[in-house]
Amino acid sequence: AKRAIVSGFKRELEATGVSAVIHLVQGHPSEVIISLADGLGADLVVLGSVGMSRISRMLSGSVSTFVVTHSRAATLVIKP
């Protein structure tokens, strides 16, 4: 099911002329994103922000905050 959803995203991107490579990796999202970006030699990591409240971020952390503070690559966070 996840592969089908991701494949749909890839088709939508490619229909607009953007090439896409999909990586399905299991693990803690923050660590997986940073590890994959390092392994690929990424220049830029682009993440969406889900708009958690300040209290929620303090209690559970935020993937985007962790990646911004720990990634060697530049990171762009898109707010909804």
C-alpha positions in Angstrom: 0.0 0.0 0.0 2.8 2.4 0.9 4.7 1.6 -2.3 1.5 2.4 -4.4 1.0 5.7 -2.6 4.6 6.7 -3.2 4.5 5.5 -6.8 1.5 7.8 -7.3 3.5 10.8 -5.9 6.3 9.9 -8.3 4.0 9.8 -11.3 2.4 13.2 -10.4 5.9 14.8 -10.1 7.1 13.3 -13.4 3.9 14.5 -15.1 5.0 18.0 -14.3 8.5 17.4 -15.7 10.3 16.8 -12.4 12.4 13.7 -12.2 12.0 11.8 -8.9 13.8 8.9 -7.2 11.9 7.3 -4.4 13.6 5.7 -1.3 11.4 3.7 1.0 13.4 3.2 4.2 12.3 2.0 7.6 13.6 3.6 10.9 13.3 6.8 12.9 12.3 9.4 10.3 14.9 12.0 11.5 17.8 9.6 11.4 16.8 8.0 8.2 16.4 11.4 6.4 19.9 12.5 7.6 21.5 9.2 6.8 20.0 9.1 3.3 20.9 12.7 2.6 24.5 12.1 3.6 24.7 8.8 1.6 23.4 10.6 -1.5 25.6 13.6 -1.0 22.4 15.8 -1.1 22.9 19.5 -1.4 19.3 20.3 -0.1 16.8 18.4 2.1 13.2 19.6 1.7 10.7 18.8 4.4 7.1 19.6 5.2 6.1 20.9 8.6 2.9 19.6 10.0 2.4 22.6 12.3 2.7 21.0 15.7 2.0 23.2 18.7 5.0 24.3 20.8 4.0 21.9 23.6 3.7 19.0 21.2 7.2 19.7 19.7 8.7 19.9 23.2 7.1 16.6 24.3 7.6 14.5 21.1 10.1 16.4 19.2 9.9 17.4 15.6 11.4 15.7 12.6 11.9 18.9 10.7 13.6 20.6 13.8 15.9 17.6 14.3 16.9 17.5 10.6 17.5 21.3 10.5 19.8 21.1 13.5 21.7 17.9 12.6 21.9 17.7 8.8 25.0 18.6 7.0 23.0 19.6 3.9 21.0 22.8 3.7 17.4 22.2 4.8 14.2 23.9 3.6 11.1 23.5 5.7 7.7 24.1 3.9 4.9 25.2 6.2 1.3 24.1 5.2 
